[in-house]
Amino acid sequence: MDTPSYFPYADGLWRLHIGLVPLDPSRWIEIDERFGDYLTLKRRLLTEQRGEVLIAMPGSETEQQEVLELLLDHLPEYFPEHYRLKDSRLENQVTGEIWNPADHGFMPLELAARLVQEDLCLLRPMEEGYILSAACVCFPSRWLLTEKVGLPLTGIHAPVPGYAEQLAGPVDRFFERLRVETPMWRINWTIVDSPELFLLPGGAQPDSQITAQEAGERLWIRIERQTLRRLAESRTVLFTIRTYIHPLDILEQQPAMARALATAVRQIPKPMQLYKSILPVREALLGYLDRLAG
């Protein structure tokens, strides 16, 4: 299990907001000790459940290729211990895979997704707004990619309580103003009852019988590090999602973080608790965090 790099609940506040900050381009992609595990899972999903994790609208090939070329430039420069360009081929020095970017047999976005731990989504500007034109999402947090393709931002986020009223306008304005030279990033988090990265909706609701004594072993903190950057040629926006999963008991030695998380959870409105499936385990979660916090 990877060591936490982010504590988005550290200030003890929960709020529905965009929360975007400027991104250092050198930190666009993140790699950790689970690099090989993530890519192995991606390979399996792209083989066995391809239609659920990869989708593209006709005409999206140019923007897909633009994403691939960005990564082919970025990865060997910033991660030379993981990637090496040799004789016009890209070698993954961890998995042993060697790719010919000019002849790889995949749609460009698929090859791009096979190179990194991030999920990749393309949002194309259209008359009706920015629509999801292509995506490879192997690590969804209880949503279906097939239900999102072709939708504008408001449609994509329709299930999110309060999005239409509080965020739709600011998000639309942000997308219109996003510049190539100023990529941005944000953090999202929730509590889940599964350590699975590929987390589809429709499963059993979290077990309301989980006790405070069991919560540390049966609940996980799921964190998404999201980046947004405008592609220079197509003007499409590339949205990346880097998912981290930590067992809740990772806070055993961090009482201040446990206290902050409990404070934030207590502020989440009930509709959002239902949406995030936190409500069934809320009392066990808070009981456990309060014990850690002292």
N, C-alpha and C positions, 0 to 999 in steps of 0.2 A: 504494500500500500504506500502510495507516495506521501511525502511529508507536506503538510499544508504550506502554501505560499501566500494564501489570501484569507483574510478574516473580515468579510464584508459586513459582518454584524458587530464589529468591534466597538462602534460608537453607541451600541444599545438602541439604535433607532431603526424602525421599519417605515418605509415610505414608498409610495408608488410614484417614481420619477424616472427621468431618462438617465441621469447620473453619469453622463459621458465626460471624459477628460482626454486631453491630448495624448496621443500614443507616440512613443519613441519608435521610429521605424525599425531600429535594430532589434526591438523586442516584439515585433509583430507576431512571430511564431514562437511557441514554447515547447521545449523538449525536456522530459524528465526520465527517471529510471524505469518507467513503464512503457517507454517508447515502443519496444518490440511487441509487447502484449497488445497495445492499441492497434498496431498495424496488422498483427495476426488476426485480431477480431474483425477488422475492416475487410481483410481478404476473404474471410469466411462469409461475412454478410453479403459482400458483393458477388460471391459465388452462389450462395444458397438462397438469399432473399433479396436479390438484386432490385426487383421492382418496388420494394418497400424502402430502399435506402438511396436509390439513385434515380433521378428523373430530370428530364430536360424538355423544354418546349422547342419546336422547330424554329430555326433561326438564331439559336443561342450559341452556335458553334464559335463565333468570333470572340464573344466575351469569355467563353470557356477557355479558349486558347490564350487569351490575355492573362487569365489567372495562372495557367500553367507556366507561362513565360516569366511571370513575376516570381514564382517559386523557384524556377530553375536558376534565376539570378540570385535570389535571396539565400537559399539554403546552403550552397557551397561556400558562400562568403561568410555567413555567420555561424555555421555549424560544420566546419571542415572535418571534425572528427566523426561526423555522421554521414556526410555526403561528399562525393568527389566527382568532378567532371573529368573525364578522360576519353580522348578520341571521340568527342561529341556524344558521349554516353554518360549517363548519371548513375553512379554506383552508390547504393545504400550500404555503408560499411558495417552496419549493425545486422541487417537481415540478409545481406549478400545479394540482394536483387540488383540487377543492372537494367537500366531502361534506355532505349533509344528514343529520345523525344520526337524524332521525325518519323518514327515507325514503331508504334507501341501497341496498336490494335485496340485501343480504348477510345471512348470519347475523351476530349482533353480534360474535362472536369474530373473524370474518374481517376486518371493518372495523377492529377494534382492531389486528389484526396488520398490516394494510396501512399503519398510521400510524407504526410504529416498526421499528427494526432488530432488536429482540428477537423470539425465538420465545416463544409463550405456551402454558402448560399449566395446566389446572384439575384439582385433586385434591379430590374430594368426600368428606366423611366418611360412611362406611357401616358396617354391622355388621362386615364383614370387614376394615375398615381404610379408609385413604384410597385411592380408586380414581381412575384417570385418566378423567374424564368428558368432557372436550373438550380439543382442542389444535390449534394451528396451528404446525407445526414445519417450516420451510423449510430449516433448516440443521442436519440431523442429523449426528452424528459416527458414521457406520457403524451405524445402527440404523433399524428400520422403525417408523413411528408406528402403522401398521395392526396390528402385533403387540402393541402396548402398551395400546390403549384398553380400558377396562373392567377392567384388572388392578389389584390392590392394589400397594403399594410393593414388597413382597417379590417379586412377580411381575415388575414392571417391571425390577427390578435383578437378576433371577435370573442373567443371564450374567456378572455382575461377580464375579470371584474374591474370596472372603472376605467378600462383603456379608452373606450370611445369618448367618455366624458372628460377625462383628465389628460390623456397622453396623445390622442390622435392628432390634434392640431400641432403641438410642439414637435412630435416625431416627424410629421410631414414637412414642417418648416426646416427641421434639421437636415433632412435628406436633400432638400432643395439647395441648401447652403453649403453642404459638405464639399470641400475642395480636395483635389488630388494631393496637394502638398501638406494637408493637415489631417491625417488619419486619427481616429478616435477609438476609445475603448471604454468598457463598463463591466461591472460584475453583477451577476444574478445568483441567488441562492435559494434553496429550499431544504426541507427534511423529507427523506424517503425511507421506505421500509425494505429496500432492496439495494444491494451493491452493484447490480447489473448496469452496465453502461447503455446497452440497448434496451430501453425501458419504454415499452409501448403502452397505450391506454387499454382499458378493457379487462385488465386483470382484477384479482380480488382487491377489495378495499383494504387499506392498512388494518391490521388486527387490533381492534379496540381493547382486546384482552391483554395487550402488552403492559407490563407493570413498570413502575419507576426503577425497580431493581434490574429489569431486563433491558431497559431502553438503551443502555450503552452498547450492548452487543447486537441489538435488533433494529436499530435505527442508524441512518447515515446522513451526513451533511453532503449535499450535492451542490457544487459550485460551477457556474459557467462564466468563463472569461470570454467576453464577446468583443470583437473588433470590427470596425467599419472603415472602409477606404474606397474612394472613388477611383475607378479604372480610367486611365488617361485617354484611351482611344474610344472606347464604347460609351463612356460616361455612366456605365452601370456601376452599382454599389456592390462591393464584395463584403459579405457579412460572414465572419468566422466565429465558431463556437468551440471553445476548448473546455471540455468537461473534466472536472475532478470529483472523485468520490472519497470521502473520509468516514470511517466509523465514528459514531458519536463519542465513543469512549476515548477518542484521541484528545478530548478535552479534560481527561482525568487529572493531568498535571498543569492545567491552565484555568484556575478558578476565575480569573478576571474575564476570560473569553466565555466561560460557561455562564457567568452572571450577565454579560452583555447579550449573549444569545437569548437567554430567558427573558430579558427585558424587551428585546425586539419581538420575540414570539408573542408576548402578551399584547403587543400593539397591533397585530395583524387583524384586520376586520374579518368577521365571520365568513362573508362570501369568498374572500381570498383564502381563508383557511380551508374551506370546502374545495375550492379550485385546486389548491396545492396538496390536497389529501392529508393535511396536517391535523384537522379537527379530530379524527378518531384516536389519534395518539397524543393529543395535546397535553392531557393531564399527566400521562406517564413521562413525556418529554420534559415538562416543567418540573415535575417531582425530581427527576434525575439531575437536571441542571441546577436546581436549587440546592440539592445536596452537595454537588461539586463546589458551588459558589460559597458554601458555608453560611 
